[in-house]
Amino acid sequence: MTTVREVLIAARAKIAQPWRRCRGAMARDSLGNEVDPRSDSAASFSAEGSVFAITGVDPEGSGFEGAEPTLAALHALDEQVGGGRIGKREDGMSHAEILSLFDRAIAARGAA
């Protein structure tokens, strides 16, 4: 992934089906246990977790070196939330609302 738009499109696809989205964690395995979003066992993702899963950036890393597309994609989603961070607000949002956030963020980045 090289552009913010590509990251957003791929992250949205990861949670396009309702059962692929989780709440209360960045990612969960098929048993509902919290896992790292980059883990092969991750079966569902939060919006924020889907971005980390796509870019492979460590969400617990210090400074996010080399993570410009990740940070820019998260910022693009934050802009669509209308204040605050997506990671803090998404648990109270429906699946349709999350997909709409992605759609607006993607549209704001223009056509491919």
N, C-alpha and C positions, 0 to 999 in steps of 0.2 A: 504494500500500500504506500503510495507516495503522496497523494493529495488528501486534503481534509474531506472533500466530497466523496472520494473512494472509500475512505474509512467509514464515513457515515452510512453510505449505501450498504457496505458489507456488515456493519454492526446492526443496522436495521433488519437485514435479512436474517441475522442470527436469532432475532426475537420476533420474527414476523408471525409465527404461530403462537397462540396464547400459552400453550404448555411449555414453550421455550423461554418464557419470562418468569423470573422469580422476584420475590420481595424479601427485604430484610437481610440480604446478603448480595455480594457482587455476582456470585454463582453458587449453584447447588448441584450435587450429583443426582443420579436417578433415585436415590433413597431420600433425598431432601436434605442431605448433610451439606453444610457450607464448605466450599472448596475454592481454591484459587481460580480466577476466571481463565487462566492460561492452561489449566489442567486438562488432560485428555478425558478425565472422568466428569468434567463439567457438562451438565445436560440442560441446564436453564441458566439464564443470565438476567441481571438487571440491565437497564439501559447503559449505565456507567460501566458495568462489568463487560457488556458486549463490546464496548470500545477497547478495553484492555485486552480482551480475548483476541480481537482482530489484530491489534498492533503488537501484541506480545510484550508490552511494557509491564514491568513489575509495579502493581498498584501500591506496594509498600516501599518502593525504592526511594532513595533520597535524591531529590533534585530532578528526577526524571530526565537525566542526560540523554540526548538524542531522541527525545520524545515529542518533538514539536507537533507532528500530526495528531498525536494522542491528545495533547493539551489543547490544541486548536479545535479538535472535534468535540471535546468536553465543553469548551467555551462556547462553541456554536449551539450546543444543546442548552447550556445555561442561559444563553440569550433568548431562547424560545420559551423558557420557563417563566420569564417575566420577573426575574429577580431571584437571587440565590443560586445555589448549586443544584444541578440535576440529581446528584447523589443524595442530597438531603430531602428532596421533594418528591421523588418518583414513587415512593411506596404508597403515597396517598392518591396516585393517579391510576386511571384504568389503562388497560392494554391499548385501547383505541387512542387514548390521549397521548400515550408514549409514542405510538407510531406516528401520530400527527406531529409531534415535536420533531421527530426525525425527518418527516416529509418537509416541514417548513425549513429546517436547518439545511437540508439538501437543496431545496429550491433557492434558498438565499445564497448558495454557493454557485449558482448558474448551471448551465447545461454542460454535459461532458464534451 
